[in-house]
Amino acid sequence: MPGADRILSPDAFPLPVISRVFFTGILAALLPTTAGAEDWPHWRGVKRDGKSAESSKFDEGAWPLKKAAWTARVGEGSSSMLVVGGMLYTLGWKGGKDTVSCLDAANGKVIWTQSYKSPDYGRRSTGDKSMYNGPSGTPEYDSATRMLYTLSIYGLLACWNTAARGTKIWSLNLYEEYDVPQRPQVTKRPRSHRDYGYPGAPFVFKDWVIVEVGDPKRGNLFAFDKRSGKLAWTSENKDHAGHTGGLSPIVVEGVPCLAVLTAHHLCVTRIDGKNAGKTVAEYRWVTDFINNIATPAVEGNTVVITSRYNRMAVCKLAISLRGGARKLWETKEGASGVCSPIVHDGHVYFASKGLYCLDGRTGETKWVQGNFDSASSLVLTGDERLIVWANKGELALVETARRSPDKYRELAKPKRVMHRDAAWPHVVLAGGRLFCKDRNGEIQCFELKGR
């Protein structure tokens, strides 16, 4: 098969019958519900997979988009946005401070802000100083407590009470608490040593808030009590941290786990009770600059990972408790630089040097087209369309393979809605509104109103 160097059937690693029975319940525990079905409470949405149940409203005449309903500026950085209960939350940097902002999602009005002093780079930052300033980690919302968790590029993990105008409950700095060393040079490419600080989103599971710390003495993942900030456990894997947008929940044979691209591996770690922190699988995956930016995409017991640079590949792995990680296929026909893939209906989608549609079974490219650079992200809508946010502020709407299996088909051509900086923060669809943000901190909100 062109572009795929090893293809195995995922059926070679099936879930046991008991796991299939309890899978829905366990997944629900991994992905807690929120008060509103149209919310976007986590990095990449309700299920952290880039998918929304909401319609694009294309068939009702909502595209091409009209003028933005509102615009706001929230400070520099690549942090994306959350929308919960009619409020938008995000993180930005300006004038020596990080600011947590809560805006009215309907009109952009500032409801509250909380700020703290912070440099605009990580404590041990090296390389690309003009490109990665400000926070990159997206906040995390916990529906059980109404707390918001943020992680700054400088390593400050903080808990904010959204029910009390963002009052800070607790905070700790990962560098100060644990003296985490600088990320190492991981490949032989000259001048490729990079450390961008902490770019990932926190992850709330039951009583814990989990973050990728990357301490070679204590562990890659750290879990803290979400109410007090007290350390609960650290992972068996002790890799240095990667440079990814967040952790990906995965259920392996009925066991709740997290998948993360560290500086050295795709690592799958258990997060269940006394087994929390134990390693399920490691698969070697090292990139120049540790630029394994795209978040792993999960479907069942499989994980899709992708990176550009020296890897220039997309790889699909099957995960099992005893067998670890097994490669199903790998293709070098394309790869994603920033855009986290979406796995849906037997296909893999990502935007990077074009919008790619891969066959999820083989890795073969079904189609690729479009003028989308590495600064890109996607949302899959409930009516089977892909919203693309890319380049320096362009929006497009494209059919999925279900509606257009053999060729790329644009419904709405890329429209420039911003002009200042790269569209690195991932796009958000919630409550009938589309929220776009650039690295300079400008947010534009578009109402998806049809006829």
PyMOL commands that set and color helices and strands:
alter all, ss='L'
color gray80, all
select helices_A, chain A and resi 10-12+17-30+162-164+174-178+273-275+288-290
alter helices_A, ss='H'
color red, helices_A
select strands_A, chain A and resi 70-73+82-84+87-94+97-104+110-117+140-142+147-151+156-161+167-173+203-205+208-215+219-225+231-234+248-252+255-261+265-270+279-284+297-299+302-307+313-320+324-331+342-344+347-351+355-359+365-369+376-380+385-390+394-399+410-416+428-430+433-437+442-447
alter strands_A, ss='S'
color yellow, strands_A
deselect
rebuild
show_as cartoon
